[in-house]
Amino acid sequence: MSSASSAWMDRAPVDLRLLPGALVTWVGCWWVLGQQPLAGAVLSGLLLLMSLLCGVRLSRSRPGRHRRERRDRVTATVLLTGVVAGSVLGVATVRATERSAVITGHPAEVTAIVQPTAEPQRMASERSERYRVPARLFGVLHDAERARDLPVLLLTDAGWRDVPVGTTWWVRARVVPTGAGDSAAALLVVTSGAHQHGPAAWHHRAVNRLRSGLVSVSAGLAPQARGLVPGIALGDTRAMPPVLGEDLRTVSLTHITAVSGMHVAIVLGSVLLCLWWAPVWVRVGVGGVVLLGFVALVYPSGSVLRAGTMGAVLLLGLATGRPRASIPALLATVIVLLGLDPWLSRDFGFTLSVVATSGLLALAAPIARRLGGVCPPQVAMAAAVPAAAQLVCAPVILFLAPGLPTHGVLANVLATPAVPPATLLGVLATLCQPFWPAGAQSLAQAAAWFTAWIATVATTTAGLPLATLPWPEGTGGAVLVSAGLLAATLWWRTRGR
């Protein structure tokens, strides 16, 4: 491709018609879930009324001057924003009202049927061994008409450490209401022994066997590998050494063990690359099966759902021969997922995933072009990708922990090349273990070679001076960082001109 063609592609306009709708939908869902139902209904109604008025105005407009056409395009964008945001916020208001009515109608202590949806995670406590278990509430004894499939969080003892995901249990628990807008409808503090109500479904049993298989073949590896091999491949960090986990957080490397878009891209991209010779329908079919299987294998969290939907959009573009631009596809993904689960608007994992992806799409190429003047193109892109992600994620991270990771970009540049082989070897070991344990052991050992490098990078960079720059946390710190990034961006663009 010629340099002129490349320049034209870099300057091609980006379709941002869905951006206002995505922003209004996200902010509206975040606000509506913490308010009374009337507030959500009024906001949804106002948005739909605004879209109706814009539709009437467009129906009366006539083709004419350029200024009038531009005004009509703005009106059409407002119409689209009102329809999208008003519809999603209306659904969010109804669902939040139904959930609140179900939970508040129960007594303080209940006997309930619950189903774990992820592995129990041990809580950081020196007094006793307690576990947090994400679960679904399917019913309450003597009140089966009220509770139907609600997300809850179980607070349990050590007896739940190895409870299989997908099994159903009778538990006696104390119901503690959660905060407004919390993704869990309630906190259930299990007060007595649990009794199994039913076995896991076949797909849960298959996933449990595969995930436990990788954990078993990793048990004899080095301590870092026992945590990182299942963590990078499947997001299972239960065996992660606490010191290593803290080092990963210090240098912003925890995203490699939180399965998200990067892992989906690695797995799906590798499969499509191996099938380059096959017809399009074969690549799309196999890619779809792999995508669904991987999402089920790693459990569909907020970031995994976003990445899985983006992968589905990619496959749709491949099947139709009309691949869509990445940024409009991301915006459409955000709107669809918020419509399916409005509580994602308050999920930090989902937020970080969307923000990081936006930063990569919008900033990675410009940063790489600027760095290309002082270093080789490959090195420039390797540095630009983590730099873009770190820059846009910094304001969000300040809501989770104080301080800015000074060496985050360096750690990501050094560790990222080891992530794809570690991910693919770990996934292959997971799939091989039920049929070829010896081969799975060898694959896990090979993955451990790459995770050893990641652990070394995390430990070394976290031990450097000023690994964390003191900075105010919360809203104030996020506003300061955002203002600084905006000023730096304006200065950079002005200097470039």
HUVEN-V25995 format. One record per backbone hydrogen bond with DSSP energy under -1.0 kcal/mol. CO is the residue of the C=O (numbers start at 1). NH is the residue of the N-H. Records with the same first field share a line. If there is no record, write none. Layout:
CO=NH ; NH
This chain:
2=6
3=7
4=8
5=9
6=10
7=11
16=19
18=22
19=23
20=24
21=25
22=26
23=27
24=28
25=29
26=30
27=31
28=32
29=33
31=34
32=35
36=40
37=41
38=42
39=43
40=44
41=45
42=46
43=47
44=48
45=49
46=50
47=51
48=52
49=53
50=54
51=55
52=56
53=57
54=58
55=59
56=60
65=69
66=70
67=71
68=72
69=73
70=74
71=75
72=76
73=77
74=78
75=79
76=80
77=81
78=82
79=83
80=84
81=85
82=86
83=87
84=88
85=89
86=90
87=91
88=92
89=93
90=94
91=95
92=96
93=97
94=98
95=99
96=100
97=101
98=102
99=103
100=104
103=106
108=175
110=173
111=141
112=171
113=138 ; 139
114=169
115=136
116=166
121=132
123=125
130=123
131=156
132=121
133=154
134=117
135=152
136=115
137=150
139=113
140=143
143=146
150=137
151=185
152=135
153=188
154=133
155=190
156=131
157=160
158=161
160=163
164=167
168=197 ; 198
169=114
170=195
171=112
172=191 ; 192
173=110
174=189
176=187
179=182
186=153
187=176
188=155
189=174
195=170
198=168
201=205
202=206
203=207
204=208
205=209
206=210
207=211
208=212
209=213
210=214
211=215
212=216
213=217
214=218
218=221
222=226
223=227
224=228
225=229
227=231
228=232
229=233
230=234 ; 236
231=235
237=240
241=245
242=246
243=247
244=248
245=249
246=250
247=251
248=253
249=252
253=256
254=257
260=264
261=265
262=266
263=267
264=268
265=269
266=270
267=271
268=272
269=273
270=274
271=275
273=276
275=278
279=283
280=284
281=285
282=286
283=287
284=288
285=289
286=290
287=291
288=292
289=293
290=294
291=295
292=296
293=297
294=298
299=301
301=305
302=306
303=307
304=308
305=309
306=310
307=311
308=312
309=313
310=314
311=315
312=316
313=317
314=318
315=319
316=320
317=321
325=329
326=330
327=331
328=332
329=333
330=334
331=335
332=336
333=337
334=338
335=339
336=340
337=341
341=344
342=345
343=346
344=347
347=351
348=352
349=353
350=354
351=355
352=356
353=357
354=358
355=359
356=360
357=361
358=362
359=363
363=367
364=368
365=369
366=370
367=371
368=372
370=373
371=374 ; 375
376=380
377=381
378=382
379=383
380=384
381=385
383=387
384=388
385=389
386=390
387=391
388=392
389=393
390=394
393=397
394=398
396=399
397=400 ; 401
398=474
404=469
405=408
407=411
408=412
409=413
410=414
411=415
412=416
415=418
416=419
418=422
419=423
420=424
421=425
422=426
423=427
424=428
425=429
426=430
427=431
428=432
429=433
432=435 ; 436
436=440
437=441
438=442
439=443
440=444
441=445
442=446
443=447
444=448
447=451
448=452
450=454
451=455
452=456
453=457
454=458
455=459
456=460
457=461
458=462
461=464
467=406
469=404
471=403
474=478
475=479
476=480
477=481
478=482
479=483
480=484
481=485
482=486
483=487
484=488
485=489
486=490
487=491
488=492
489=493
490=494
491=495
492=496
493=497
